[in-house]
Every structure is written in C-alpha cells, then in structure tokens.
Amino acid sequence: MDLENKTTDKAILLLGFQMHYQYKILVFLLIFTLYSLTLVVNLMIVALVSSSPCLHHPMYFFLSNLSISDLILTTTIVPNMLYGLLRRGVTMSIAACITQVQFFGIAIVSECLLLAVMSYDRYLAICNPLQYVLIMSNRHRFQLVIFCWSVSIAFSCVIIVLISRFDVCGPNIIYHFFCDFAPVLQMLCSGTFGFELVEKFFAFTITVLPLVFISVTYVHIIISILKIQSSSGRQKAFSTCSSHLAVVGTYFASLITLYVVPSTGNTLNANMIVSLLYTVITPLFNPIIYSLRNLEMRAALGKWLGVRYSD
C-alpha cells in the first residue's frame, strides 16, 4: 500500500511550544525577525556569488550551496512553526508531515556534507596552496557538490520508503514544532526496531563521520597556521578558524545530541530548544561567519550596494 492511500484520511497535530500567549507573541516576533534576516542574508549570498566574477572561486561556490541548504531548512520548518505560535498547535496531513521530513532530511544531510567539503577546501588552500588550483578544478568542485546533494536526496528517499512501509497507529500528536524523525517514529505501528537501527546508523554516518573529518582537517590547518611567521597573520587566521569551529561545533553538537546519543527521561522542551539551534540560529550565523567576514565578499557586497569596504 503506498503512502498516499494510507494517509489521506488522517491528520496530526503539532503542538509546538506550550506557553502563555503573551510569551508566544514575543517568541513569534523574535523567530520571525531571525527568519527574515536568514532569508535576506542567504539569498544575498547566493545572488552575490552568482553575479560577481570575483567570487567565482571554489570556496564561494560551496558557500552559496550552503546558503541554499540553509534556505531549504528554514523554509521547511520556520513558517509552519510561526503559524503554530499564533494558534494552539498546527494540524497537518500525515502526507504533508512526511514531505516535511523529506526536505528536512535533504537540508540536514547536505549541510553536514557541505561543511565537510568546505573544511577540505580550506585544508587544500592553506596546507597545499601550490596544488590547490590543480586539485580544486571546476570539474572537481561540481563533483563534490553533486555528491553532497545526491547523498542527501538518496538518504531522504530511503527514510521515506521505510516510513511508508508502516501504518500510523497514533496518537497523532507531536509534541514538537515540526515533524522530526523521532516523533514520526513514535506514531508508527509496532515492529519499527529495525527502522530505528537504520535511522541511528544514518544519523551516526552523516554527523559523527563528517565531524571527525572536519576536526582532522582543522588540526592540520592549525598546525600550518602555527608556522606563520607574522603574529598578526597568526592572530587573524586563528580568529577565522575559531569562529568557523564555533559554528560547526554548535551545529554538530545539537545534531549528535538529538539523533545519535540515546535520549533519557522527559526531554521534550530541551529537544525543542536544541532544535532551534540548527533550524533558526545556525542558518543565520553560517553566512555571517563564513561569508560576510570575508574581505572579498564584503568588497563584492559593497560594490553591489555602492559602498566601498576596506579591511
């Protein structure tokens, strides 16, 4: 039986944040502001990289794809969450819920892989600069990006196929602001143990392995930075690396906490707060940390806006 036939007569309720209405208004205004800024900044990054010849380099190509991933993630989650904050939850069909799971999975997996690819790009640029142009050719960078998106789409399709094999037994209530993997699993009928193992394996593969790869590349980058003779050069390089690692650490720590580490006790509110880190906060800070602190990006932005930027 396919997914559409099993879900046409059923709906679920996303309860989201349960708090006093006045606090909901404040949270709504805050998240709406962050979401609006996220849209503006990430769309601006994509437009700048596409239209500015000086930004047609591998690093900015990867950054624009990271912005696309962030746009998919926030647009999949935040509008529905904002609507739910103004009401006592959101009712949606199970088919719509599964669709949200699919796009959420695409965004999460692609971002994990793109962050790993970006660390590889920085590793080559700093630790092997003489071979960088040869290795990071146009063909190679396109292959890397196609790999990231292909794996993310394949991952989501596998999850959706597995979910479609089960009936929904209820209760059709999700104590979250979006259709996350764990709440959807709880609505499925018994016999999902094998599916849960597959989900944990995928979660480990797409979070821990890229994080280990990123950590190894940054160890090599830091070793190379320590060899810089100029103290000002070392300080600037360390400042850039530390900000990158702060964003990466926050993003992967929240994912590993939710999807890899076994949950204990009643942690619904804690899970929602952690989820805000990678669905609302990280998509806004990614372009700011990776792009807008970059001199070339700021110069391109200044040219676009008719303002001259200097280091």
C-alpha positions in Angstrom: 0.0 0.0 0.0 1.5 3.4 -0.9 1.9 6.3 1.3 -0.9 8.4 -0.2 -3.5 5.7 0.3 -2.6 5.2 4.0 -2.6 8.9 5.0 -5.5 10.5 3.1 -8.0 10.3 6.0 -5.6 11.0 8.8 -4.1 14.2 10.2 -1.7 15.0 13.0 -1.4 17.9 15.5 1.9 19.7 16.0 1.6 21.2 19.5 4.9 23.1 19.4 5.8 25.4 22.3 3.3 25.4 25.1 3.5 28.7 26.9 1.4 31.7 27.8 0.0 33.6 24.8 2.0 36.8 25.7 5.2 34.8 25.7 4.2 33.2 22.4 3.9 36.6 20.8 7.4 37.6 22.0 8.9 34.3 20.7 7.0 34.8 17.4 8.5 38.2 16.9 12.0 37.0 17.7 11.9 34.0 15.4 10.1 36.0 12.7 12.9 38.6 12.8 15.7 35.9 12.7 13.9 34.1 9.9 13.6 37.3 7.8 17.3 38.0 8.3 18.2 34.5 7.4 16.2 34.7 4.1 17.7 38.1 3.2 21.3 37.2 4.1 21.3 33.8 2.4 19.6 35.0 -0.7 22.1 37.8 -0.9 25.0 35.3 -0.7 23.6 33.2 -3.5 23.0 36.3 -5.6 26.4 37.8 -4.9 28.3 34.5 -5.8 26.2 34.1 -8.9 26.7 37.7 -10.2 30.2 38.7 -9.0 33.1 37.4 -11.2 35.5 38.0 -8.3 33.6 35.4 -6.2 33.7 32.6 -8.9 36.1 30.5 -6.7 35.5 27.1 -5.1 35.2 28.5 -1.6 32.3 30.8 -2.6 30.7 28.2 -4.7 30.5 25.9 -1.7 29.3 28.8 0.4 26.4 29.5 -2.0 25.4 25.9 -1.8 25.5 26.0 2.0 23.2 29.1 1.8 20.8 27.1 -0.4 20.8 24.3 2.1 20.0 26.7 4.9 17.2 28.2 2.9 15.7 24.8 2.4 16.0 24.0 6.1 14.5 27.2 7.4 11.7 27.4 4.8 10.7 23.8 5.5 10.4 24.4 9.3 10.0 28.0 10.4 6.8 29.2 8.5 4.8 26.4 10.0 6.3 27.0 13.4 5.4 30.7 13.3 1.8 29.8 12.3 1.7 27.4 15.2 2.9 30.0 17.7 -0.2 32.1 16.9 -2.5 29.2 17.4 -2.8 26.2 19.8 -0.9 23.9 17.5 -1.0 23.2 13.8 -3.0 20.5 12.1 -1.5 18.9 9.0 -1.9 15.8 7.0 0.5 12.9 7.5 1.5 13.2 3.9 2.5 16.8 4.5 4.3 15.7 7.6 6.3 13.1 5.7 7.1 15.6 3.0 8.5 17.9 5.7 10.6 15.0 7.0 12.0 14.5 3.5 13.0 18.1 2.8 14.3 18.4 6.4 16.5 15.3 5.8 17.8 16.7 2.5 18.8 20.0 4.1 20.4 18.4 7.2 22.5 15.8 5.3 23.6 18.3 2.6 24.7 20.8 5.2 26.7 18.2 7.1 28.5 17.1 3.9 29.0 20.7 2.6 30.6 21.7 5.9 33.0 18.8 5.5 33.7 19.7 1.9 34.4 23.3 2.9 36.9 22.2 5.5 38.6 20.1 2.8 38.7 23.2 0.6 40.3 25.3 3.3 42.7 22.5 4.1 43.9 22.4 0.5 44.1 26.2 0.3 46.2 26.6 3.4 48.2 23.3 3.7 48.7 22.6 0.0 48.4 26.0 -1.8 50.6 25.1 -4.8 48.4 22.2 -5.8 45.1 23.9 -4.8 44.1 25.3 -8.2 45.0 22.0 -9.9 43.1 19.8 -7.4 40.1 22.1 -6.9 39.2 22.4 -10.5 35.8 23.4 -11.8 35.0 19.8 -12.5 36.1 18.6 -9.1 34.1 21.2 -7.2 31.0 20.4 -9.2 31.5 16.7 -8.5 31.8 17.4 -4.8 28.6 19.4 -4.7 26.7 16.9 -6.8 27.9 14.2 -4.4 26.6 16.2 -1.4 23.1 16.8 -2.9 22.9 13.2 -4.3 23.6 11.6 -1.0 21.2 13.9 0.9 18.4 13.1 -1.6 19.1 9.4 -1.5 19.1 9.4 2.3 15.8 11.1 2.4 14.3 8.8 -0.2 15.4 5.8 1.8 13.8 7.2 5.0 10.6 8.0 3.3 10.4 4.5 1.7 11.0 2.9 5.1 8.3 5.1 6.8 5.8 4.2 4.0 6.1 0.6 5.0 4.3 1.2 8.3 0.8 2.2 9.2 0.2 5.1 11.6 -1.3 3.9 14.9 -1.2 7.2 16.8 -1.7 9.0 18.9 -1.5 11.5 16.1 0.0 14.2 18.3 3.6 15.5 18.0 5.0 17.5 20.9 7.3 19.4 18.7 7.2 22.4 16.3 7.9 20.3 13.2 7.8 16.6 12.0 11.1 15.4 13.4 12.3 11.8 12.9 11.8 10.6 16.5 8.2 11.9 16.9 7.2 10.4 13.5 8.7 7.0 14.5 6.6 7.1 17.7 3.4 7.4 15.6 4.2 4.3 13.6 2.9 0.8 14.5 5.0 -1.7 16.3 7.8 -3.5 14.6 9.9 -0.4 13.9 13.0 -1.6 15.8 14.9 -2.4 12.6 13.9 1.0 11.2 15.2 2.7 14.4 18.5 1.0 14.0 18.8 2.2 10.4 17.9 5.7 11.4 20.6 5.6 14.2 23.2 4.3 11.7 22.3 7.1 9.2 22.4 9.7 11.9 25.9 8.5 13.1 27.1 8.4 9.5 26.0 11.9 8.5 27.0 13.6 11.7 29.9 11.9 13.5 31.9 11.0 10.4 31.8 14.5 8.8 32.6 16.0 12.2 35.7 13.7 12.6 36.8 14.6 9.1 36.4 18.4 9.8 38.3 18.0 13.1 41.2 16.3 11.4 41.4 18.9 8.6 41.3 21.8 11.1 44.1 20.1 13.2 46.3 20.2 10.0 45.1 23.8 9.3 46.1 24.9 12.9 49.5 23.3 12.6 50.1 25.2 9.3 48.9 28.5 11.0 51.4 28.0 13.8 54.2 28.1 11.2 53.2 31.6 10.1 55.9 34.0 11.0 53.8 37.1 11.4 52.0 37.3 14.7 49.2 39.4 13.2 48.8 36.9 10.5 48.5 34.1 13.0 46.0 36.0 15.1 43.8 36.7 12.1 43.9 33.1 10.9 43.1 31.8 14.4 40.2 34.3 14.7 38.8 33.0 11.5 39.3 29.3 12.4 37.8 29.8 15.9 34.6 31.4 14.5 34.3 28.6 11.9 34.8 25.9 14.6 32.3 27.6 16.9 29.5 27.4 14.3 30.5 23.8 13.2 30.7 22.7 16.9 27.3 24.2 17.8 25.6 22.6 14.7 27.0 19.1 15.0 26.7 19.1 18.8 23.0 19.8 18.6 22.5 17.1 15.9 24.5 14.5 17.8 22.7 15.2 21.0 19.3 14.7 19.3 19.9 11.9 16.8 22.9 9.9 18.0 23.0 10.0 21.8 20.2 7.9 23.3 17.5 10.2 25.0 16.7 9.7 28.6 13.7 11.0 30.6 11.3 13.7 29.6 13.3 16.0 27.4 10.7 17.4 25.0 11.3 21.0 25.9 15.0 20.5 25.8 14.8 18.9 22.4 12.8 21.7 21.0 15.3 24.3 22.3 18.2 22.3 20.9 16.3 22.0 17.6 16.1 25.8 17.4 19.9 26.0 17.3 20.2 24.2 13.9 16.9 25.3 12.4 16.9 29.0 13.3 20.2 30.1 14.7 22.8 28.3 12.6 21.3 29.2 9.2 21.6 32.8 10.1 25.1 32.7 11.5 26.6 30.5 8.7 26.6 33.2 6.1 27.7 35.8 8.6 30.7 33.8 9.9 31.7 32.2 6.6 30.9 34.9 4.2 30.3 38.4 5.4 33.5 38.5 7.5 35.5 37.7 4.3 37.1 40.7 2.7 36.3 39.7 -0.9 32.7 39.0 0.0 32.4 42.4 1.7 34.0 44.1 -1.3 31.5 42.4 -3.7 28.7 43.4 -1.4 30.0 47.0 -1.2 30.2 47.2 -5.0 26.7 45.8 -5.2 25.4 48.4 -2.7 27.6 51.2 -4.0 29.6 51.3 -0.8 33.3 50.9 -0.5 34.6 48.4 2.1 38.1 48.3 3.4 40.0 45.8 5.6 
